Amino acid sequence: MLIILVLVAIAPPIAFLIFILRHDQTEPEPIRMVLKIMLLGALSIIPAAIIQLAVLDQPFFQGGGILGAALESFLVVAASEELVKLAVVLIFAWSNRNFNEKFDGIVYTGAAAIGFALAENIFYVLDLGLTVGILRAVTAIPGHTFTGVLMGYYVGKAKYSDTTSARNGNLIKGFLIAYSLHALYNTLVLSDTAAALLMVPLVIFYFVIGTRILKEGSAASARRWAEGVYQPVPEAGLNPPPVTQVAQEADLNLTEDRSWLFLRAVVARIIFIATAVLWVLLFIGLADEAGTTQETLEIISGGLLLTVVPLVVAIMLERSYQRKRLAS
């Protein structure tokens, strides 16, 4: 039985890693480097767990229902987990000579996310059993994988941004998108309410958008290599050749196509809808459980605290989409 549980725990993350690598066809990343990042992603569960154990023990996070789940998810769990995944890529892959094109951002960030999901999955499945393993294979594992793919898209853009502000902006944008979607998923799962059923369309959204990013990113990578935008990795011991300004500009233009604009619009509107659903559920809860004025104000202020960052991200994405759409 132990062997079966271990297989159930490790097979889905490995399958998703293979799924990502199958899209990295033009200049495949060294499998040794990919596995290294995945292993480091698995080890990043340690600092994330330390943060969560230290913070979630506070009375502020002991509430139940959807508000308690949202506080835990938005303020601690999603933030710490997405941060450690991003840190693995920035520390161990960013300056590596094999990170020599934008699609590599998706490969390495996806590998870090899958490593994290693999380590987490082993703990959950060995502790809670086969049913949990099967459920996580179609929910939590694709959630970690495709939020990693989303963040990785922006990590790749950041790597080849032509200014420091553009680089930092892309890194922040990628983190905030992955963080918001991850926190939303955790809130639904941990709410112990009917809202948990909404994780089904959310996971379907992960699949659709994540697969689209992989396919179109792979196609864009092939175009860039064919046009000579990038150069192959040199022999060991040599520094990779710099990308010329002309190549950078051509590369930036290739990625700013309508499909990526559509992605911005979809993510923005998912966040808008999720925020609206959260507030509806909060007000339903307030109506069902009459509390003191102080308790009501605390719930409303908590809702505001939780929705400010996702709404800012959604507004930024929507404005960017509308601006680019009008310009085209």
N, C-alpha and C positions, 0 to 999 in steps of 0.2 A: 504493500500500500504506500509506503514511503517513496518508493521509486516512482509510482504513478503520480503522486502529489508533486514531486520535484519536476517531472516531465511537464505536468500541467502548468507549473509555475514558470518554467523557462522557455517552453515552446512558443507561446504567443509573442513575447518580445523578440525572440530570434527571427520568427517569421516576418515581423514588421521591419526588422533590420534588413533582411534579405529583400523585402519589398522596396525599401529605399535604395539599396545598392543596385537593384536591377535598373533603376532610372539613371544611374551614374555610368553611362556607357561610353561617352566620348573620351574622357581621360579618367578612368576609374581610380579612386583613391587607394593607396596601399592598404590591404586588409589588416596588416599589423598596426597601422596608425589608427584605423577605424576601431579596432578592438581595444586599443589602448584608451581611446577617448570613451568608449563604452564602459570599460572597467573603471575609469576615473569617475564617470557618471554614476556608476553603482556605488562607489565609495563616497560620493557627495551626499548620500543619504545620511551619513553620520553627522556632519554639521547641521543639516536640515533638522534632524531628529533632536539634536541638542537644543537648537533654538526653540523648537516646538515644545519640548518637555519643560524648558525653563519658563516659557511665556504662558502656555495654555493652562498651567496650574493656577494662574491668578484667578480670583473670584470674578473678575470682569468677563471671563470666557466660560463661566459655568452655566449660563442660561441655556434653555432648550428652545425647541421650535426653529422656525426658519430664521429668526433674527439671531439667535445664538449660533446657528450654523453659519450664517453669513459673517458674523463678527470673527469667528474662528477661521473661516476660509479666506476672507478678503484681507484681514489684518495680519495673519500669521502663516497659515499653511501654504497657500498659493504663492505668496510673496517669497517665503524662504525657499521653497522648492524650485521655483523658476530662477531665482537668483543664483543658487548653487549650480544649476545646469549651465547657465550662461557663464558663470565664473570658470567652469571647467574648460569651455571653448576658448574664452579670452586668454586664459593662462597657458593652456597646453596646446592649442591648435592655431590660434591667431597668427603667430609669428613663424609657424612651421612652413618650410619651403613647399610642402605639398598643398597648402591652402593657396592655390594660385588661380582661382576663378570664383565667381559668385556662387555657383551651384554647390561648391564645397562647403559653404556656410550651412546649407540645408543638410548635407551629409553628416558633418561633424556635430552640429547641434542636435540633429535627429538621433545620432549615435549616443550622445550624452544623455538625452531624454530617455532613450530606450534602456540604457544602463541603469538609470535611476529607477525606471519602472520595473526592471528585472529584479533588482535587489528588494524593492518594496513588495513585489509580487511573491517572492519566496517567503518573506515573513508572514504575509497575510494567508497564503495558501496552506503553509505548514501549520499555522495556528488555527485557522477557521475551516479548513477542509476543501473538498473537491468542488462543492457547489459554488463556493466563493471564487475558486479559481476559474471555473467556467464563466461565471458572470463577469469577472474582471477581464477575461480575455476579449470580451466584446464591448467593454465600457472603459475601464480605467486604462488599459494598455493602449488602445487607439487614442484615448484622450492625451496621454503623455506623449505618444509618438507624434501626433499631428499638431499639438501645440508647439512641440519641438521643431517641426517642419516650418510652421508659421514664423517662429522666432528666428529660425535659421535663414529664412529668406531675407530678413532684414539684417542679419549678421553678415550675410554675403554682400548685400548692398553697402553696408557700413565699411567693410574691408576695402572696397573699391570706390568709396566716395571721394570726390575731388577736394573736399574741404573738411577741416576738423569739425565744424558745426554740423555738416551733413552726416559725417560719421557718427557723432554722438547722438544726433537726432534719430538716425536709423536704429541704433542700438536701444535707445530708450523706447522708441515706437514698438520695436519687436518684443521687448520685454513686457511692455504694458498690454499689448494684445494677448500674448500668451498668458500673462498673469490674470487678466480679466476673464478670459474664457475658462481657465483652470479654476479660478475662484467661483465662477458661476456653477460649474459642474459640481464642485465640492459642496457648495451651498445646497444644491438640490439633493445630492446623495445623503448628506448629513441631517437634513431638515426633519426627517421622520414624519413627513406629511405627504399629502397627495402630490405636492409639487415635485417629488422625486421622480414621478413618471415623465416629467419634462426632460429628463436626461436622455431619453430615447431619441427624440428629434435632435437634441444637441450632439449626440454621438454620430448620428447620421450626417449632420452638418460637418463634423470633424472629417469624416470619411470623404465627403464630396469635395470640400475645399482643399483638404490635404492632398488628395489624389490629383486634383487639378493643378495645384502648385508644383507637384513633382513632375507631372507630364509636361507642363509648359516650361518649367525651369530646365528640364532636360533638353527640350527642343531648342530653347534659347541658348543653352550651353553649346549645342552642336553648331548652331549658326555662328556663334562668336568664334569658335575654334576654326570653322571653315573660312571665316573672313580674316583670320590672322590677328584677332584682337588679343588673344593670349598666346603665350609661348610655353612649350613643354618645360617640365621641371628639369634643370640641368643635373649633371652627375653630382654625386655626393661630394660635399666639400666646397661647392661653388655657391655663390649667392644667386637667387633667382633674378632674371633680368627685370628691370623696372618696366611697368606698363606705361607707354607713352601717353601724352595728354590727348592726342588724337584718338588713340585706342580707348582711353577712358571715356571720352565723350561719346564715341560710337557705342560703347557698352552700355552707358547710362541710357542712351536713346532706345536701345533694343529692349530694355526692361520696362520702360514706361509706356507700355502698350495698353490696349483697352482691357485685356484680360485682367491685368493687375489693378486697373482702375475699378473694374467690376468687383474684385476681391475686397477692395477698401469699402465699397458701398455695402456689400453683403455683411461684412464684419460689423460695420457701424450700425446697420439696421438690426442685426441680431442683438447687439448690446442695448439698443433703444427698446426693443421688445422685451428683453429680459428684465431691464430696469422697471418697465411698466408692470410686468407680471409680479416682480418683487413687491412693488408698492401696493398693488391690488391685494396680494396675500397679507401684507402687513395690516392693511385697513380691515380686511376680513377678520384677522386675528383680534384686532382692537374691538371690533363690533361683538365678537363672540365672548370675549373675556373683558368685562368691564373692570377697569382698574382705576387707581387714583390718577389725578391730573399729572402728578410727578412721574408716575410710571408711563403714562401716555406720552409725555414729552420726551422721556428717555428713549422710548421706542422710535419715535419720529426722528429724534436727533441721531440715533444709531443708524436709521435708514438713510438719512442724509449723508452721514459719514461714509457709509458703504457704497453709495451710488455716485459720489462726486467724481472719483477717479475714472471709473468706467465711462461716465457720461462725457467727461473731458476728452477721453480717447476717442469716443464715438463721434463727437462734434468735430475734432481735428480730422478724422478720417473722412467724414462726410464733406467737410469744407474742401479738403484736398481733392476728393472725387469730383465735386461740382466745379471747382476751379479748373482742373485738367480737362474735364468734359467740355466746358465752355471754350477753352483754349483750342481744343481740337475741332 
